[in-house]
Amino acid sequence: MRCPNCKSKNVGKIGGNLFFCRECFCEIKIRGNKFIVKLYDQEGRIKKVQYVT
């Protein structure tokens, strides 16, 4: 799997349909044929949420 945010292959599975990119530090959730990408800032707060198809 490639990260939909940065296109890196350095993605690990957290559980179920939840993944984490080690390059851009985003959380990726798969719902059907959509990706929900959550980007975090340095304090751990959600910075941005994207919906990618």
All heavy atoms as a GROMACS GRO file, in nm:
protein
  431
    1MET      N    1   0.084  -0.118   0.000
    1MET     CA    2   0.000   0.000   0.000
    1MET      C    3   0.088   0.124   0.000
    1MET      O    4   0.192   0.128   0.065
    1MET     CB    5  -0.089  -0.001   0.124
    1MET     CG    6  -0.170   0.121   0.140
    1MET     SD    7  -0.272   0.114   0.287
    1MET     CE    8  -0.342   0.274   0.282
    2ARG      N    9   0.046   0.225  -0.071
    2ARG     CA   10   0.114   0.355  -0.074
    2ARG      C   11   0.029   0.458   0.002
    2ARG      O   12  -0.094   0.452   0.000
    2ARG     CB   13   0.134   0.404  -0.217
    2ARG     CG   14   0.240   0.330  -0.292
    2ARG     CD   15   0.268   0.402  -0.423
    2ARG     NE   16   0.371   0.336  -0.497
    2ARG     CZ   17   0.500   0.368  -0.488
    2ARG    NH1   18   0.539   0.464  -0.410
    2ARG    NH2   19   0.590   0.303  -0.559
    3CYS      N   20   0.097   0.551   0.065
    3CYS     CA   21   0.028   0.659   0.136
    3CYS      C   22  -0.039   0.750   0.033
    3CYS      O   23   0.026   0.797  -0.060
    3CYS     CB   24   0.128   0.739   0.218
    3CYS     SG   25   0.057   0.884   0.297
    4PRO      N   26  -0.169   0.778   0.048
    4PRO     CA   27  -0.237   0.868  -0.047
    4PRO      C   28  -0.192   1.013  -0.032
    4PRO      O   29  -0.213   1.094  -0.121
    4PRO     CB   30  -0.385   0.852  -0.014
    4PRO     CG   31  -0.391   0.791   0.119
    4PRO     CD   32  -0.262   0.718   0.142
    5ASN      N   33  -0.126   1.046   0.078
    5ASN     CA   34  -0.081   1.183   0.102
    5ASN      C   35   0.056   1.211   0.039
    5ASN      O   36   0.072   1.306  -0.035
    5ASN     CB   37  -0.077   1.211   0.252
    5ASN     CG   38  -0.048   1.354   0.283
    5ASN    OD1   39  -0.111   1.443   0.230
    5ASN    ND2   40   0.049   1.375   0.369
    6CYS      N   41   0.156   1.124   0.067
    6CYS     CA   42   0.293   1.149   0.020
    6CYS      C   43   0.345   1.043  -0.077
    6CYS      O   44   0.456   1.053  -0.124
    6CYS     CB   45   0.388   1.160   0.139
    6CYS     SG   46   0.418   1.003   0.224
    7LYS      N   47   0.264   0.941  -0.106
    7LYS     CA   48   0.297   0.833  -0.200
    7LYS      C   49   0.410   0.742  -0.152
    7LYS      O   50   0.467   0.668  -0.230
    7LYS     CB   51   0.332   0.888  -0.339
    7LYS     CG   52   0.228   0.984  -0.396
    7LYS     CD   53   0.095   0.920  -0.412
    7LYS     CE   54  -0.002   1.017  -0.477
    7LYS     NZ   55  -0.133   1.016  -0.421
    8SER      N   56   0.444   0.744  -0.024
    8SER     CA   57   0.548   0.659   0.031
    8SER      C   58   0.496   0.517   0.050
    8SER      O   59   0.377   0.494   0.073
    8SER     CB   60   0.593   0.715   0.167
    8SER     OG   61   0.676   0.623   0.233
    9LYS      N   62   0.587   0.420   0.043
    9LYS     CA   63   0.552   0.280   0.071
    9LYS      C   64   0.576   0.245   0.218
    9LYS      O   65   0.551   0.133   0.260
    9LYS     CB   66   0.636   0.187  -0.015
    9LYS     CG   67   0.595   0.184  -0.159
    9LYS     CD   68   0.674   0.077  -0.231
    9LYS     CE   69   0.632   0.066  -0.376
    9LYS     NZ   70   0.707  -0.040  -0.444
   10ASN      N   71   0.622   0.340   0.297
   10ASN     CA   72   0.656   0.317   0.436
   10ASN      C   73   0.531   0.331   0.524
   10ASN      O   74   0.521   0.418   0.609
   10ASN     CB   75   0.765   0.416   0.479
   10ASN     CG   76   0.834   0.374   0.606
   10ASN    OD1   77   0.807   0.269   0.661
   10ASN    ND2   78   0.925   0.458   0.652
   11VAL      N   79   0.434   0.243   0.501
   11VAL     CA   80   0.304   0.246   0.569
   11VAL      C   81   0.289   0.118   0.649
   11VAL      O   82   0.315   0.008   0.600
   11VAL     CB   83   0.189   0.259   0.466
   11VAL    CG1   84   0.055   0.253   0.534
   11VAL    CG2   85   0.202   0.388   0.388
   12GLY      N   86   0.249   0.132   0.774
   12GLY     CA   87   0.226   0.016   0.860
   12GLY      C   88   0.081   0.006   0.901
   12GLY      O   89   0.010   0.106   0.908
   13LYS      N   90   0.039  -0.116   0.928
   13LYS     CA   91  -0.099  -0.140   0.968
   13LYS      C   92  -0.110  -0.130   1.120
   13LYS      O   93  -0.033  -0.192   1.192
   13LYS     CB   94  -0.144  -0.277   0.920
   13LYS     CG   95  -0.290  -0.305   0.942
   13LYS     CD   96  -0.332  -0.430   0.871
   13LYS     CE   97  -0.482  -0.447   0.882
   13LYS     NZ   98  -0.531  -0.554   0.800
   14ILE      N   99  -0.206  -0.051   1.166
   14ILE     CA  100  -0.231  -0.038   1.309
   14ILE      C  101  -0.334  -0.142   1.352
   14ILE      O  102  -0.322  -0.204   1.456
   14ILE     CB  103  -0.280   0.105   1.343
   14ILE    CG1  104  -0.172   0.206   1.309
   14ILE    CG2  105  -0.318   0.115   1.489
   14ILE    CD1  106  -0.216   0.350   1.323
   15GLY      N  107  -0.437  -0.161   1.271
   15GLY     CA  108  -0.540  -0.258   1.302
   15GLY      C  109  -0.659  -0.239   1.210
   15GLY      O  110  -0.684  -0.130   1.161
   16GLY      N  111  -0.731  -0.347   1.184
   16GLY     CA  112  -0.850  -0.340   1.100
   16GLY      C  113  -0.824  -0.270   0.968
   16GLY      O  114  -0.743  -0.313   0.889
   17ASN      N  115  -0.890  -0.159   0.947
   17ASN     CA  116  -0.874  -0.076   0.826
   17ASN      C  117  -0.797   0.052   0.856
   17ASN      O  118  -0.817   0.153   0.792
   17ASN     CB  119  -1.011  -0.041   0.767
   17ASN     CG  120  -1.081  -0.162   0.712
   17ASN    OD1  121  -1.016  -0.257   0.669
   17ASN    ND2  122  -1.212  -0.161   0.713
   18LEU      N  123  -0.709   0.049   0.955
   18LEU     CA  124  -0.636   0.167   0.999
   18LEU      C  125  -0.486   0.150   0.974
   18LEU      O  126  -0.428   0.048   1.014
   18LEU     CB  127  -0.663   0.192   1.147
   18LEU     CG  128  -0.621   0.323   1.206
   18LEU    CD1  129  -0.689   0.440   1.137
   18LEU    CD2  130  -0.655   0.325   1.354
   19PHE      N  131  -0.425   0.251   0.911
   19PHE     CA  132  -0.284   0.246   0.875
   19PHE      C  133  -0.216   0.375   0.919
   19PHE      O  134  -0.283   0.475   0.945
   19PHE     CB  135  -0.267   0.229   0.723
   19PHE     CG  136  -0.327   0.103   0.671
   19PHE    CD1  137  -0.460   0.095   0.638
   19PHE    CD2  138  -0.249  -0.011   0.656
   19PHE    CE1  139  -0.516  -0.022   0.589
   19PHE    CE2  140  -0.303  -0.128   0.607
   19PHE     CZ  141  -0.437  -0.134   0.574
   20PHE      N  142  -0.081   0.374   0.926
   20PHE     CA  143  -0.004   0.491   0.965
   20PHE      C  144   0.117   0.505   0.874
   20PHE      O  145   0.191   0.408   0.852
   20PHE     CB  146   0.044   0.478   1.110
   20PHE     CG  147   0.113   0.600   1.162
   20PHE    CD1  148   0.041   0.711   1.201
   20PHE    CD2  149   0.251   0.604   1.172
   20PHE    CE1  150   0.105   0.824   1.248
   20PHE    CE2  151   0.316   0.715   1.219
   20PHE     CZ  152   0.242   0.825   1.258
   21CYS      N  153   0.137   0.623   0.817
   21CYS     CA  154   0.252   0.650   0.731
   21CYS      C  155   0.367   0.701   0.816
   21CYS      O  156   0.352   0.799   0.888
   21CYS     CB  157   0.217   0.752   0.622
   21CYS     SG  158   0.358   0.792   0.518
   22ARG      N  159   0.482   0.636   0.805
   22ARG     CA  160   0.600   0.674   0.884
   22ARG      C  161   0.677   0.790   0.821
   22ARG      O  162   0.770   0.841   0.882
   22ARG     CB  163   0.691   0.554   0.900
   22ARG     CG  164   0.627   0.443   0.982
   22ARG     CD  165   0.717   0.320   0.988
   22ARG     NE  166   0.650   0.209   1.052
   22ARG     CZ  167   0.593   0.110   0.986
   22ARG    NH1  168   0.595   0.108   0.855
   22ARG    NH2  169   0.534   0.012   1.051
   23GLU      N  170   0.641   0.830   0.701
   23GLU     CA  171   0.710   0.940   0.634
   23GLU      C  172   0.645   1.075   0.663
   23GLU      O  173   0.712   1.170   0.699
   23GLU     CB  174   0.715   0.917   0.482
   23GLU     CG  175   0.793   0.796   0.440
   23GLU     CD  176   0.941   0.806   0.470
   23GLU    OE1  177   0.998   0.916   0.455
   23GLU    OE2  178   1.000   0.704   0.509
   24CYS      N  179   0.513   1.084   0.644
   24CYS     CA  180   0.444   1.212   0.666
   24CYS      C  181   0.360   1.212   0.794
   24CYS      O  182   0.291   1.309   0.823
   24CYS     CB  183   0.358   1.248   0.545
   24CYS     SG  184   0.218   1.139   0.516
   25PHE      N  185   0.366   1.101   0.871
   25PHE     CA  186   0.300   1.089   1.001
   25PHE      C  187   0.149   1.110   0.994
   25PHE      O  188   0.090   1.176   1.079
   25PHE     CB  189   0.362   1.185   1.103
   25PHE     CG  190   0.511   1.170   1.114
   25PHE    CD1  191   0.595   1.267   1.066
   25PHE    CD2  192   0.565   1.057   1.171
   25PHE    CE1  193   0.732   1.254   1.074
   25PHE    CE2  194   0.702   1.042   1.180
   25PHE     CZ  195   0.786   1.140   1.131
   26CYS      N  196   0.087   1.054   0.891
   26CYS     CA  197  -0.058   1.066   0.882
   26CYS      C  198  -0.123   0.931   0.913
   26CYS      O  199  -0.061   0.826   0.901
   26CYS     CB  200  -0.101   1.116   0.744
   26CYS     SG  201  -0.081   0.998   0.611
   27GLU      N  202  -0.245   0.937   0.957
   27GLU     CA  203  -0.326   0.819   0.985
   27GLU      C  204  -0.421   0.800   0.868
   27GLU      O  205  -0.484   0.895   0.823
   27GLU     CB  206  -0.403   0.842   1.114
   27GLU     CG  207  -0.486   0.727   1.160
   27GLU     CD  208  -0.556   0.762   1.289
   27GLU    OE1  209  -0.491   0.760   1.395
   27GLU    OE2  210  -0.676   0.792   1.283
   28ILE      N  211  -0.431   0.677   0.818
   28ILE     CA  212  -0.513   0.648   0.701
   28ILE      C  213  -0.618   0.545   0.739
   28ILE      O  214  -0.584   0.438   0.789
   28ILE     CB  215  -0.425   0.593   0.586
   28ILE    CG1  216  -0.310   0.688   0.558
   28ILE    CG2  217  -0.508   0.568   0.462
   28ILE    CD1  218  -0.190   0.620   0.498
   29LYS      N  219  -0.743   0.578   0.714
   29LYS     CA  220  -0.853   0.484   0.738
   29LYS      C  221  -0.919   0.455   0.604
   29LYS      O  222  -0.941   0.546   0.524
   29LYS     CB  223  -0.955   0.544   0.834
   29LYS     CG  224  -1.065   0.447   0.873
   29LYS     CD  225  -1.163   0.509   0.968
   29LYS     CE  226  -1.106   0.504   1.108
   29LYS     NZ  227  -1.204   0.545   1.210
   30ILE      N  228  -0.948   0.329   0.580
   30ILE     CA  229  -1.013   0.290   0.455
   30ILE      C  230  -1.159   0.261   0.483
   30ILE      O  231  -1.192   0.181   0.571
   30ILE     CB  232  -0.945   0.165   0.394
   30ILE    CG1  233  -0.799   0.195   0.366
   30ILE    CG2  234  -1.016   0.123   0.266
   30ILE    CD1  235  -0.720   0.075   0.319
   31ARG      N  236  -1.246   0.331   0.410
   31ARG     CA  237  -1.391   0.310   0.419
   31ARG      C  238  -1.443   0.285   0.279
   31ARG      O  239  -1.452   0.378   0.199
   31ARG     CB  240  -1.460   0.432   0.477
   31ARG     CG  241  -1.435   0.451   0.623
   31ARG     CD  242  -1.567   0.468   0.694
   31ARG     NE  243  -1.545   0.473   0.837
   31ARG     CZ  244  -1.583   0.572   0.914
   31ARG    NH1  245  -1.644   0.675   0.863
   31ARG    NH2  246  -1.561   0.566   1.043
   32GLY      N  247  -1.474   0.161   0.248
   32GLY     CA  248  -1.520   0.127   0.114
   32GLY      C  249  -1.411   0.152   0.013
   32GLY      O  250  -1.304   0.094   0.022
   33ASN      N  251  -1.434   0.244  -0.080
   33ASN     CA  252  -1.332   0.278  -0.179
   33ASN      C  253  -1.274   0.418  -0.153
   33ASN      O  254  -1.215   0.477  -0.241
   33ASN     CB  255  -1.388   0.269  -0.321
   33ASN     CG  256  -1.504   0.364  -0.343
   33ASN    OD1  257  -1.556   0.424  -0.250
   33ASN    ND2  258  -1.547   0.378  -0.467
   34LYS      N  259  -1.289   0.471  -0.030
   34LYS     CA  260  -1.237   0.602   0.006
   34LYS      C  261  -1.130   0.590   0.113
   34LYS      O  262  -1.133   0.500   0.197
   34LYS     CB  263  -1.348   0.692   0.060
   34LYS     CG  264  -1.449   0.733  -0.042
   34LYS     CD  265  -1.546   0.831   0.018
   34LYS     CE  266  -1.648   0.873  -0.086
   34LYS     NZ  267  -1.745   0.967  -0.031
   35PHE      N  268  -1.034   0.682   0.110
   35PHE     CA  269  -0.934   0.695   0.213
   35PHE      C  270  -0.966   0.819   0.295
   35PHE      O  271  -0.993   0.925   0.239
   35PHE     CB  272  -0.793   0.713   0.154
   35PHE     CG  273  -0.741   0.594   0.081
   35PHE    CD1  274  -0.736   0.592  -0.057
   35PHE    CD2  275  -0.696   0.484   0.150
   35PHE    CE1  276  -0.686   0.483  -0.124
   35PHE    CE2  277  -0.646   0.373   0.084
   35PHE     CZ  278  -0.642   0.373  -0.053
   36ILE      N  279  -0.960   0.807   0.426
   36ILE     CA  280  -0.973   0.922   0.515
   36ILE      C  281  -0.834   0.942   0.575
   36ILE      O  282  -0.783   0.856   0.645
   36ILE     CB  283  -1.078   0.899   0.624
   36ILE    CG1  284  -1.214   0.872   0.561
   36ILE    CG2  285  -1.084   1.019   0.718
   36ILE    CD1  286  -1.318   0.823   0.658
   37VAL      N  287  -0.772   1.056   0.546
   37VAL     CA  288  -0.635   1.084   0.588
   37VAL      C  289  -0.637   1.194   0.693
   37VAL      O  290  -0.690   1.302   0.670
   37VAL     CB  291  -0.549   1.129   0.467
   37VAL    CG1  292  -0.407   1.157   0.511
   37VAL    CG2  293  -0.551   1.023   0.358
   38LYS      N  294  -0.579   1.166   0.811
   38LYS     CA  295  -0.569   1.264   0.919
   38LYS      C  296  -0.422   1.298   0.938
   38LYS      O  297  -0.340   1.211   0.961
   38LYS     CB  298  -0.624   1.208   1.049
   38LYS     CG  299  -0.772   1.181   1.047
   38LYS     CD  300  -0.819   1.128   1.180
   38LYS     CE  301  -0.965   1.093   1.175
   38LYS     NZ  302  -1.009   1.031   1.301
   39LEU      N  303  -0.391   1.427   0.927
   39LEU     CA  304  -0.255   1.476   0.948
   39LEU      C  305  -0.248   1.538   1.087
   39LEU      O  306  -0.338   1.610   1.128
   39LEU     CB  307  -0.218   1.579   0.842
   39LEU     CG  308  -0.223   1.528   0.698
   39LEU    CD1  309  -0.209   1.644   0.602
   39LEU    CD2  310  -0.115   1.427   0.675
   40TYR      N  311  -0.139   1.511   1.158
   40TYR     CA  312  -0.123   1.560   1.295
   40TYR      C  313  -0.009   1.661   1.304
   40TYR      O  314   0.090   1.651   1.232
   40TYR     CB  315  -0.094   1.442   1.389
   40TYR     CG  316  -0.211   1.348   1.403
   40TYR    CD1  317  -0.225   1.240   1.318
   40TYR    CD2  318  -0.307   1.370   1.499
   40TYR    CE1  319  -0.334   1.155   1.330
   40TYR    CE2  320  -0.416   1.285   1.512
   40TYR     CZ  321  -0.428   1.177   1.427
   40TYR     OH  322  -0.535   1.094   1.438
   41ASP      N  323  -0.022   1.757   1.397
   41ASP     CA  324   0.088   1.851   1.420
   41ASP      C  325   0.182   1.793   1.526
   41ASP      O  326   0.163   1.681   1.573
   41ASP     CB  327   0.036   1.990   1.456
   41ASP     CG  328  -0.038   1.995   1.588
   41ASP    OD1  329  -0.040   1.893   1.662
   41ASP    OD2  330  -0.095   2.100   1.620
   42GLN      N  331   0.281   1.870   1.569
   42GLN     CA  332   0.382   1.820   1.662
   42GLN      C  333   0.328   1.794   1.802
   42GLN      O  334   0.385   1.715   1.877
   42GLN     CB  335   0.499   1.917   1.669
   42GLN     CG  336   0.578   1.919   1.540
   42GLN     CD  337   0.691   2.020   1.546
   42GLN    OE1  338   0.697   2.103   1.636
   42GLN    NE2  339   0.779   2.014   1.448
   43GLU      N  340   0.218   1.859   1.838
   43GLU     CA  341   0.157   1.837   1.969
   43GLU      C  342   0.057   1.722   1.968
   43GLU      O  343  -0.002   1.689   2.069
   43GLU     CB  344   0.086   1.963   2.018
   43GLU     CG  345   0.181   2.069   2.071
   43GLU     CD  346   0.234   2.157   1.960
   43GLU    OE1  347   0.157   2.188   1.868
   43GLU    OE2  348   0.353   2.192   1.965
   44GLY      N  349   0.034   1.661   1.852
   44GLY     CA  350  -0.058   1.549   1.842
   44GLY      C  351  -0.201   1.587   1.808
   44GLY      O  352  -0.290   1.503   1.810
   45ARG      N  353  -0.225   1.716   1.780
   45ARG     CA  354  -0.360   1.759   1.743
   45ARG      C  355  -0.381   1.735   1.595
   45ARG      O  356  -0.289   1.742   1.514
   45ARG     CB  357  -0.377   1.908   1.772
   45ARG     CG  358  -0.368   1.940   1.920
   45ARG     CD  359  -0.384   2.088   1.942
   45ARG     NE  360  -0.282   2.161   1.868
   45ARG     CZ  361  -0.206   2.256   1.918
   45ARG    NH1  362  -0.222   2.294   2.042
   45ARG    NH2  363  -0.116   2.317   1.844
   46ILE      N  364  -0.506   1.710   1.557
   46ILE     CA  365  -0.539   1.691   1.416
   46ILE      C  366  -0.524   1.823   1.344
   46ILE      O  367  -0.581   1.924   1.382
   46ILE     CB  368  -0.682   1.636   1.398
   46ILE    CG1  369  -0.693   1.497   1.460
   46ILE    CG2  370  -0.720   1.632   1.251
   46ILE    CD1  371  -0.832   1.440   1.457
   47LYS      N  372  -0.442   1.820   1.239
   47LYS     CA  373  -0.412   1.941   1.164
   47LYS      C  374  -0.504   1.953   1.042
   47LYS      O  375  -0.550   2.061   1.010
   47LYS     CB  376  -0.267   1.934   1.120
   47LYS     CG  377  -0.214   2.050   1.045
   47LYS     CD  378  -0.064   2.026   1.023
   47LYS     CE  379  -0.012   2.104   0.907
   47LYS     NZ  380   0.128   2.076   0.882
   48LYS      N  381  -0.530   1.840   0.976
   48LYS     CA  382  -0.606   1.845   0.852
   48LYS      C  383  -0.665   1.706   0.826
   48LYS      O  384  -0.603   1.605   0.854
   48LYS     CB  385  -0.511   1.882   0.739
   48LYS     CG  386  -0.574   1.901   0.605
   48LYS     CD  387  -0.466   1.946   0.506
   48LYS     CE  388  -0.522   1.968   0.368
   48LYS     NZ  389  -0.417   2.004   0.274
   49VAL      N  390  -0.786   1.703   0.773
   49VAL     CA  391  -0.850   1.578   0.735
   49VAL      C  392  -0.883   1.586   0.586
   49VAL      O  393  -0.941   1.684   0.541
   49VAL     CB  394  -0.978   1.552   0.817
   49VAL    CG1  395  -1.047   1.427   0.771
   49VAL    CG2  396  -0.947   1.544   0.965
   50GLN      N  397  -0.843   1.484   0.512
   50GLN     CA  398  -0.869   1.479   0.369
   50GLN      C  399  -0.949   1.352   0.337
   50GLN      O  400  -0.929   1.250   0.401
   50GLN     CB  401  -0.739   1.471   0.289
   50GLN     CG  402  -0.646   1.585   0.308
   50GLN     CD  403  -0.514   1.559   0.235
   50GLN    OE1  404  -0.475   1.447   0.214
   50GLN    NE2  405  -0.447   1.666   0.201
   51TYR      N  406  -1.035   1.362   0.239
   51TYR     CA  407  -1.107   1.245   0.188
   51TYR      C  408  -1.059   1.221   0.046
   51TYR      O  409  -1.071   1.307  -0.040
   51TYR     CB  410  -1.257   1.270   0.188
   51TYR     CG  411  -1.312   1.290   0.329
   51TYR    CD1  412  -1.327   1.417   0.382
   51TYR    CD2  413  -1.344   1.181   0.407
   51TYR    CE1  414  -1.374   1.436   0.510
   51TYR    CE2  415  -1.392   1.199   0.535
   51TYR     CZ  416  -1.408   1.326   0.585
   51TYR     OH  417  -1.454   1.343   0.712
   52VAL      N  418  -0.998   1.107   0.022
   52VAL     CA  419  -0.940   1.074  -0.107
   52VAL      C  420  -1.012   0.954  -0.164
   52VAL      O  421  -1.035   0.856  -0.093
   52VAL     CB  422  -0.790   1.042  -0.093
   52VAL    CG1  423  -0.727   1.014  -0.227
   52VAL    CG2  424  -0.717   1.155  -0.022
   53THR      N  425  -1.049   0.959  -0.291
   53THR     CA  426  -1.114   0.842  -0.354
   53THR      C  427  -1.017   0.771  -0.445
   53THR      O  428  -0.917   0.820  -0.483
   53THR     CB  429  -1.236   0.883  -0.436
   53THR    OG1  430  -1.199   0.980  -0.530
   53THR    CG2  431  -1.345   0.933  -0.345
   0.00000   0.00000   0.00000
